[in-house]
Amino acid sequence: MHPTGTPTSYYRIRGGAPLAGTIVPKGNKNAALPMIAAALLTEEPVRLRNVPEIRDVLTMLQLLEHLGVEILREEHGCWTITARELGTTVPPRELAGEIRASFLLAGPLLARMGAATLPRPGGDRIGRRPLDTHIHAFEDLGATAEPRPDSYHLEAAAGLTGRELFLTEMSVMATENAVMAASLARGTTIIRNAASEPHVQELCHLINAMGGSVDGIGTNVLVIEGRDRLHGTDATVGPDHIEIGSFIGLAAATGGEMLITGARPSVCLPATRIAFGRLGIEWTEHGDDILVPSGQDLVIRGDLQGGVPKIDDGPWPAFPPDLTSIAVVLATQARGTVLIHEKMFESRLFWVDRLIAMGANIVLCDPHRAVVIGPSRLWGQTLSSPDIRAGMALVIAALCAEGESVIQNVHQIERGYEDLPGRLQALGADIVREG
């Protein structure tokens, strides 16, 4: 079990062809990661199905192995995790530094073992992304926290005690850490200003399936009744709404007809439909499936008073920040002017210089706002992927550009998308992975 790919791997892409066919979204990466961490809350086996086999997930499983957890791959996408005995509460620094999700080990280790030493996590460099909200939540539950130059040492020798928490920001990972810690705490914990994204909901449902008690799932107030112990279970990871949004954008940008099956659009995509609709993108829903029609005329829809429209992100159920990069590329192919406002991460738009080099007409106003004027004729370039989502956006740009593009640093993209070249080739993409 080793993550694939190296920093020298790259994609060679020749654009200009419409992508068409049927594709099945993989499991939600951001649900799988906390669900894997939650397996530490019990000594019994936890079987997880529809787990995306991507770099971040494989790294997370390796982290658990280093803690003494038994990991069994039963079949593709199905893993059984048994944390019967934990030999250490200190994951290896180098491995933890590869992914931000490594800090999700803090909550379950603290709750079950009474201590944890977590190296500072890695992940996408899209902003400062402080861990203060996590630490304050642990302290409110009775833990002590010692920030060190390269790690955080947490202790709760007498165990954790439930109480009312108000998170200083609606942080997804801090909510997940607090829920996992509270699930084995004494008494009742109330988390206010909690995140409510689909992946947070999936974690809460998993804990309930393990014998826990989490109420208010899908809202911003969660009530957790602590348990003395949790048991094993069998759960399935739901579809990745960010991957689904990426494929909708891919179909619209290249002009092909695409059927995305098992997408659960009514659950995952209401805000995405509104945001992409401002760019003229439409699709139809057939139960859990989505059909993106071919040959869409992408025209930016102005405000009712004729002003420049805006696409902005926010905490769930608003437009997801992870689709902002995709929206920027789509806007370059739509007729008109739109303001993209990335509210949540101060460095996420700094990659647009790559699009400008391809021929896009973009004005970067400040770290949070970009004005896109389209449509632009894009030309193939040699580019480097800065993070998962901007990397996928560059793949979409390359597939609708003229000529050949080389996208370097694709191990970043593969942290979030399983077998992307193979799945896109099946849709008619001229893409090969080399290096």
C-alpha positions in Angstrom: 0.0 0.0 0.0 2.0 2.9 -1.3 0.8 6.2 -2.9 1.6 6.3 -6.6 3.2 9.0 -8.6 6.2 11.3 -8.1 6.8 15.0 -8.4 8.3 14.3 -11.8 5.2 12.7 -13.3 3.2 14.8 -15.8 0.2 14.7 -18.2 0.6 15.3 -21.9 -2.7 16.6 -23.2 -3.9 17.5 -26.7 -7.1 19.5 -26.5 -9.9 20.4 -28.9 -12.1 17.3 -28.8 -15.5 17.1 -27.0 -15.5 14.6 -24.1 -18.6 12.4 -24.1 -19.8 9.2 -22.5 -20.7 7.8 -19.1 -18.7 8.3 -15.9 -19.2 7.1 -12.3 -18.0 9.5 -9.6 -15.7 8.0 -7.0 -16.3 8.2 -3.2 -15.9 11.5 -1.5 -12.3 12.0 -0.5 -13.2 14.5 2.2 -15.6 12.0 3.7 -13.3 9.0 3.4 -10.5 10.7 5.3 -12.4 11.4 8.6 -14.2 8.1 8.3 -10.8 6.3 8.3 -9.7 8.4 11.3 -13.0 7.5 13.1 -12.0 3.8 12.9 -9.6 4.6 15.7 -12.5 5.2 18.1 -13.2 1.4 18.4 -11.3 -1.8 18.9 -13.6 -3.6 16.5 -13.3 -3.8 12.6 -14.7 -0.9 10.6 -15.3 -1.8 6.9 -15.5 1.2 4.5 -16.7 0.7 0.9 -16.4 3.0 -2.2 -13.2 4.5 -0.8 -11.3 6.4 -3.5 -7.9 4.9 -4.0 -6.0 8.2 -4.2 -2.8 9.5 -2.7 -4.3 11.3 0.3 -6.4 8.2 1.2 -3.4 5.8 0.9 -1.3 8.1 2.9 -3.9 8.2 5.7 -4.1 4.4 5.8 -0.3 4.3 6.0 -0.5 6.7 9.0 -2.9 4.3 10.8 -0.6 1.4 10.0 2.3 3.3 11.8 0.0 3.6 14.8 -0.4 -0.2 15.0 -3.7 -0.5 13.1 -4.5 -3.5 11.0 -5.4 -2.5 7.5 -7.0 -5.1 5.1 -7.8 -4.3 1.4 -10.7 -6.7 0.7 -11.2 -5.4 -2.9 -10.8 -2.3 -4.9 -12.2 0.6 -2.8 -13.1 -1.6 0.1 -10.9 -1.6 3.3 -11.4 -3.1 6.7 -9.7 -1.1 9.5 -9.1 -2.8 12.9 -7.6 -0.6 15.6 -7.5 -3.3 18.2 -4.3 -2.1 19.7 -2.4 1.2 19.2 1.3 1.0 19.7 1.8 4.8 19.6 0.0 8.1 19.6 2.7 9.9 17.6 2.3 9.5 13.8 5.5 9.8 11.8 6.3 13.4 11.0 7.3 13.0 7.3 4.1 11.1 6.4 1.8 13.4 8.4 3.4 16.4 6.6 2.1 15.1 3.3 -1.6 15.7 4.0 -3.7 18.1 6.0 -6.1 15.3 7.0 -3.4 13.9 9.2 -4.6 16.3 11.9 -7.9 14.4 11.9 -6.1 11.8 14.0 -6.0 14.2 16.9 -9.7 13.8 18.0 -9.9 10.0 18.1 -6.5 9.5 19.6 -7.2 12.1 22.3 -10.6 10.5 23.0 -9.5 6.9 23.1 -5.8 7.1 24.3 -5.9 10.3 26.3 -2.9 11.8 24.4 -1.7 12.6 20.9 1.3 14.4 19.4 0.5 15.6 15.9 3.1 17.0 13.5 2.0 20.1 11.7 0.0 18.8 8.7 0.6 19.3 5.0 -1.9 19.7 2.2 -2.8 22.3 -0.3 -1.0 25.7 0.1 -4.2 27.8 -0.5 -3.9 30.1 2.5 -2.8 30.1 6.1 -5.4 27.5 7.4 -4.7 27.8 11.1 -5.5 25.0 13.6 -6.7 27.3 16.4 -10.4 26.2 16.1 -9.4 22.5 16.6 -7.2 23.3 19.6 -9.7 25.5 21.3 -12.4 22.8 20.9 -10.1 20.2 22.5 -9.3 22.6 25.4 -13.0 23.2 25.9 -13.6 19.5 26.3 -10.9 19.3 29.0 -7.6 18.6 27.1 -4.4 20.5 27.5 -2.5 21.7 24.4 1.1 22.5 24.0 2.1 24.0 20.7 5.6 23.1 19.7 7.7 24.4 16.8 6.8 21.5 14.6 3.9 19.7 16.4 1.1 19.9 18.8 1.1 17.8 22.0 -2.4 17.1 23.4 -3.3 15.4 26.7 -6.5 14.5 28.5 -5.2 12.1 31.2 -8.6 12.2 33.0 -10.6 11.9 29.9 -12.8 14.4 28.1 -16.0 16.0 29.4 -18.8 17.2 27.2 -19.9 20.8 27.2 -21.2 23.5 24.9 -18.8 24.6 22.2 -18.9 27.5 19.8 -16.4 27.1 17.0 -14.6 30.3 16.1 -15.0 29.4 12.4 -17.3 27.0 10.6 -14.3 24.7 9.9 -15.0 21.3 8.4 -12.0 19.5 10.0 -12.4 21.2 13.4 -16.1 20.1 13.4 -15.1 16.6 12.5 -12.3 16.5 15.2 -14.7 17.9 17.8 -17.4 15.3 16.9 -15.0 12.4 17.1 -13.5 13.6 20.4 -17.0 14.2 21.9 -18.2 10.7 20.9 -16.2 9.2 23.7 -16.4 12.1 26.2 -18.4 12.0 29.4 -21.8 13.6 29.1 -23.3 15.8 26.4 -21.5 18.1 23.9 -23.3 20.8 21.9 -21.3 22.1 19.0 -22.6 25.5 17.7 -21.4 27.1 14.4 -20.6 23.6 13.2 -19.8 22.8 9.6 -22.6 20.9 7.8 -20.9 19.8 4.5 -21.9 16.3 3.0 -18.7 14.8 4.3 -19.3 16.1 7.8 -22.8 14.5 7.6 -21.3 11.2 6.5 -18.9 11.1 9.4 -21.7 11.8 11.9 -23.8 9.0 10.3 -20.8 6.6 10.6 -20.4 7.4 14.3 -24.1 6.7 14.9 -23.7 3.4 13.0 -20.8 2.6 15.4 -23.2 3.1 18.4 -22.6 6.8 19.0 -25.3 9.5 19.3 -25.0 12.5 17.0 -28.1 14.6 16.6 -28.7 17.6 14.3 -26.9 16.2 11.3 -27.0 18.6 8.4 -27.5 21.6 10.6 -25.0 24.0 12.3 -25.8 22.7 15.8 -24.7 19.2 16.6 -25.6 17.4 19.9 -23.4 14.5 20.8 -24.1 12.1 23.7 -20.8 10.6 24.8 -20.4 6.8 25.0 -18.1 4.6 27.0 -17.2 2.7 23.8 -18.1 2.4 20.2 -18.4 -0.8 18.0 -17.4 -1.7 14.5 -19.7 -1.3 11.5 -19.9 -1.5 7.7 -20.4 1.8 5.8 -20.2 3.1 2.2 -18.7 6.5 1.3 -21.0 8.7 -0.8 -20.2 10.2 -4.2 -17.7 13.1 -4.3 -19.7 16.3 -5.2 -16.5 18.1 -6.1 -15.5 15.4 -8.6 -19.1 15.6 -10.0 -18.8 19.4 -10.4 -15.5 18.9 -12.1 -17.0 16.5 -14.6 -20.0 18.8 -15.3 -17.5 21.6 -16.0 -15.4 19.3 -18.2 -18.4 18.3 -20.3 -19.6 21.9 -20.7 -16.1 23.3 -21.5 -15.4 20.7 -24.2 -18.9 20.6 -25.6 -19.6 16.9 -25.1 -22.6 15.1 -23.8 -21.9 13.3 -20.5 -23.9 11.1 -18.2 -22.8 11.1 -14.6 -24.3 8.2 -12.7 -25.0 7.8 -9.0 -24.4 11.6 -8.4 -27.2 12.3 -5.9 -27.6 15.8 -7.4 -30.5 16.9 -5.1 -28.2 16.3 -2.1 -24.9 17.6 -3.5 -25.4 20.2 -6.1 -28.1 22.9 -5.5 -25.6 25.7 -5.0 -23.4 24.4 -7.9 -26.4 24.5 -10.2 -26.9 28.2 -9.3 -23.3 29.2 -9.7 -22.7 27.2 -12.9 -26.0 28.5 -14.2 -24.6 32.0 -14.1 -22.1 30.8 -16.7 -24.9 29.3 -18.9 -24.3 25.7 -17.9 -27.3 23.5 -17.7 -28.0 19.8 -17.0 -30.9 17.5 -16.4 -31.4 15.2 -13.5 -32.8 11.6 -13.8 -33.0 10.2 -10.3 -29.5 10.0 -9.0 -28.0 10.6 -12.5 -27.0 13.8 -14.3 -27.0 14.4 -18.0 -25.0 17.3 -19.3 -26.1 18.0 -22.9 -23.7 18.6 -25.7 -23.0 21.9 -27.5 -24.0 24.3 -24.8 -23.9 28.0 -25.6 -22.1 29.4 -22.5 -23.3 32.9 -22.0 -22.8 34.7 -18.6 -26.1 35.8 -17.1 -26.0 39.3 -15.8 -27.8 40.5 -12.6 -31.4 41.6 -12.9 -30.3 45.3 -13.0 -27.6 44.5 -15.7 -24.6 44.5 -13.4 -21.7 42.2 -13.5 -22.7 38.9 -11.9 -20.7 37.3 -9.1 -19.8 33.7 -8.3 -18.7 33.4 -4.7 -18.1 30.5 -2.3 -18.9 29.9 1.3 -19.6 27.2 4.0 -22.2 24.6 3.1 -24.8 24.9 1.6 -23.1 27.7 -0.3 -21.1 27.1 -3.5 -18.1 24.9 -2.5 -14.7 26.6 -2.3 -13.1 23.5 -4.0 -15.1 24.3 -7.2 -13.9 27.9 -7.4 -10.9 27.0 -9.6 -13.2 25.0 -12.0 -15.5 28.0 -12.2 -12.6 30.3 -13.2 -11.8 28.0 -16.2 -15.4 27.7 -17.2 -15.8 31.5 -17.1 -13.0 31.8 -19.7 -15.1 29.8 -22.1 -18.4 31.8 -21.5 -19.4 35.0 -23.3 -19.5 38.0 -21.0 -17.9 39.2 -17.7 -18.1 37.7 -14.3 -16.5 38.4 -10.9 -15.1 35.3 -9.1 -14.9 36.0 -5.3 -13.0 33.4 -3.3 -13.9 34.4 0.2 -12.4 31.6 2.2 -8.8 31.0 1.2 -6.4 33.9 0.6 -4.1 32.2 -1.8 -6.4 30.1 -3.9 -6.5 32.4 -6.9 -2.8 32.9 -7.3 -2.7 30.2 -9.9 -4.6 32.2 -12.6 -1.4 33.4 -14.1 -1.2 29.9 -15.7 -4.5 30.6 -17.4 -3.4 34.0 -18.5 -0.4 32.4 -20.1 -2.8 30.2 -22.1 -4.6 33.2 -23.4 -7.3 33.8 -20.8 -8.5 37.4 -20.2 -8.4 37.6 -16.4 -7.8 40.6 -14.1 -6.6 39.4 -10.6 -7.9 42.2 -8.4 -6.5 41.0 -5.1 -5.9 37.6 -3.4 -9.7 37.0 -3.2 -11.2 38.4 -6.4 -10.7 37.9 -10.2 -12.6 39.4 -13.1 -12.9 37.0 -16.0 -13.9 38.2 -19.5 -14.7 35.6 -22.0 -14.7 33.7 -24.2 -11.0 33.3 -24.6 -9.2 31.1 -27.2 -6.8 29.0 -25.1 -3.5 27.7 -26.3 -1.5 24.7 -25.0 1.3 25.5 -22.6 3.6 23.8 -20.2 2.1 24.3 -16.8 2.6 23.1 -13.2 -0.2 22.1 -10.9 -0.1 24.0 -7.6 -2.8 22.0 -5.7 -5.6 19.4 -6.3 -8.4 21.7 -7.5 -6.3 24.2 -9.5 -4.6 21.2 -11.1 -8.0 19.7 -12.2 -8.9 23.2 -13.5 -5.7 23.2 -15.6 -6.6 19.8 -17.0 -10.0 21.1 -18.1 -8.3 24.2 -19.7 -5.8 22.0 -21.5 -8.7 19.8 -22.9 -10.5 22.7 -24.4 -7.3 24.5 -25.6 -5.7 24.3 -29.0 -2.5 22.3 -29.3 -0.6 20.4 -26.7 -0.2 21.1 -23.0 2.1 19.5 -20.5 0.9 19.6 -16.9 3.6 19.0 -14.4 3.4 18.2 -10.6 0.4 16.0 -11.2 0.9 14.0 -8.0 -0.9 17.0 -6.5 -4.0 16.3 -8.7 -3.8 12.6 -7.9 -4.2 13.3 -4.3 -7.9 14.0 -5.1 -8.8 12.2 -8.4 -8.4 8.5 -8.9 -7.0 7.2 -12.2 -7.9 10.5 -13.9 -6.1 9.9 -17.3 -7.7 6.4 -17.7 -11.2 7.7 -16.9 -10.8 10.7 -19.2 -9.4 8.5 -22.0 -12.7 6.5 -21.8 -14.5 9.8 -22.5 -12.4 10.5 -25.6 -9.7 12.7 -24.1 -6.2 12.7 -25.6 -4.3 12.5 -22.4 -1.4 10.3 -21.3 0.5 10.1 -18.0 4.3 10.1 -18.3 7.2 10.2 -15.9 
